[in-house]
Each structure stands twice: as C-alpha cells, then as structure tokens.
Amino acid sequence: MDIAVLGSDDFVLGFRLAGVKRIYSVPAKDFEQKVLELLADSSIGVLAVSSADLEGLATVIRKKVLESIAPVVVPIGKGEGDLREKVKRAIGVDLYKTERG
C-alpha cells in the first residue's frame, strides 16, 4: 500500500522533496472531487491532506473522509493537535504510551 499526499502546490512540496511518490496537487475547487477519487483507490494505505482543505468540505464528506479506514486519512496542519494524537487517531494505538500511563 502506498502513501499519498493531496493538497495545494505549497502543501505537497515538502512531501515531494521527501520522496513521496504519489503526490496530487490540486486547486481548492477540485479538492473534494479528488479526495473522493483517492478514497476509492485500494492501492493507497495512508492519505495525507491539509487540515485547511478538509475544513472546506461539506460536513457529510468531511465525516466520510475522517472516518475512512482504508485509506487512513491523516490531516496535517494547524489545529490538529500534536503528533502523538495524530498517530493514535491514524492507527488506533498510542505508540508513546508507557506502562505507567
């Protein structure tokens, strides 16, 4: 399964430089159509998207995106909490949890 990134040119640039192969740069007006297309792609395991772009989606579609299991959608950006919470939400396990709590 692949890692894919969807967003504006500015958002995807760092991922492209990091070597992520499946990069989809779209204008905001085309974001909804593309995210729904990528949710249906069974070869994608993780889809990173800009949290700002998610806010622009209709409530029903945003809920569908955030509740997706395959692929797991990981919003990145301001207002999404710390990395620990993102990982926990994405994979369902708190990797940082110690025996003491």
C-alpha positions as CSV (number, residue, x, y, z in Angstrom):
1,M,0.0,0.0,0.0
2,D,1.2,3.5,-0.9
3,I,1.4,6.8,0.9
4,A,-0.3,9.6,-1.0
5,V,-0.5,13.3,-0.4
6,L,-3.2,15.6,-1.6
7,G,-3.3,19.4,-1.4
8,S,-2.1,22.7,-2.9
9,D,1.3,23.1,-4.6
10,D,2.7,24.6,-1.4
11,F,1.4,21.8,0.8
12,V,2.7,18.9,-1.3
13,L,6.2,20.4,-2.0
14,G,7.8,19.1,1.2
15,F,6.4,15.6,0.7
16,R,7.7,15.6,-2.9
17,L,11.2,16.6,-1.7
18,A,11.0,13.8,1.0
19,G,10.5,11.3,-1.8
20,V,6.8,10.5,-1.5
21,K,5.8,9.2,-5.0
22,R,2.0,9.6,-5.0
23,I,1.6,13.4,-5.0
24,Y,-1.6,15.1,-6.1
25,S,-1.5,18.8,-6.3
26,V,-5.0,20.3,-6.9
27,P,-6.6,23.7,-6.6
28,A,-9.0,24.1,-3.7
29,K,-12.0,24.0,-6.0
30,D,-11.1,20.4,-7.2
31,F,-10.1,19.1,-3.7
32,E,-13.5,17.4,-2.9
33,Q,-13.6,15.5,-6.2
34,K,-10.0,14.3,-5.9
35,V,-10.2,13.3,-2.3
36,L,-13.3,11.1,-3.1
37,E,-11.4,9.6,-6.0
38,L,-8.4,8.8,-3.8
39,L,-10.6,7.3,-1.1
40,A,-11.8,4.7,-3.7
41,D,-8.2,3.8,-4.7
42,S,-7.4,0.5,-3.0
43,S,-3.7,0.9,-3.5
44,I,-3.5,3.8,-1.1
45,G,-3.0,3.0,2.6
46,V,-2.3,6.4,4.0
47,L,-3.6,9.7,2.6
48,A,-2.1,12.9,4.0
49,V,-4.2,16.0,3.4
50,S,-4.1,19.6,4.6
51,S,-6.4,20.3,7.5
52,A,-7.3,23.6,6.0
53,D,-8.6,21.9,2.8
54,L,-10.7,19.5,4.9
55,E,-12.4,22.4,6.6
56,G,-13.7,23.5,3.2
57,L,-15.5,20.2,2.6
58,A,-19.2,19.7,3.2
59,T,-19.9,18.2,6.6
60,V,-21.0,14.8,5.3
61,I,-18.0,14.4,3.0
62,R,-15.6,15.6,5.8
63,K,-17.1,13.0,8.1
64,K,-16.6,10.3,5.5
65,V,-13.0,11.3,4.9
66,L,-12.1,11.4,8.6
67,E,-13.8,8.1,9.3
68,S,-12.1,6.3,6.4
69,I,-10.2,3.2,7.4
70,A,-8.7,2.3,4.0
71,P,-7.0,4.5,3.3
72,V,-6.4,6.2,6.7
73,V,-6.6,9.9,6.1
74,V,-4.2,12.0,8.2
75,P,-4.9,15.7,8.3
76,I,-1.8,17.8,8.7
77,G,-1.7,21.5,9.7
78,K,-2.7,23.9,12.4
79,G,-5.4,22.9,14.8
80,E,-4.9,19.2,14.6
81,G,-3.1,18.6,17.9
82,D,0.2,17.1,18.5
83,L,1.9,14.3,16.6
84,R,1.1,11.7,19.3
85,E,-2.7,12.3,18.8
86,K,-2.4,12.2,15.0
87,V,-0.6,8.8,15.1
88,K,-3.1,7.5,17.7
89,R,-6.0,8.5,15.6
90,A,-4.5,7.2,12.3
91,I,-3.6,3.7,13.6
92,G,-5.7,3.3,16.7
93,V,-2.8,2.7,19.0
94,D,-0.9,5.0,21.3
95,L,2.7,4.2,20.4
96,Y,4.0,6.5,23.1
97,K,2.1,5.0,26.0
98,T,4.3,3.7,28.8
99,E,3.3,1.1,31.3
100,R,2.6,3.8,33.9
101,G,0.2,5.6,31.6
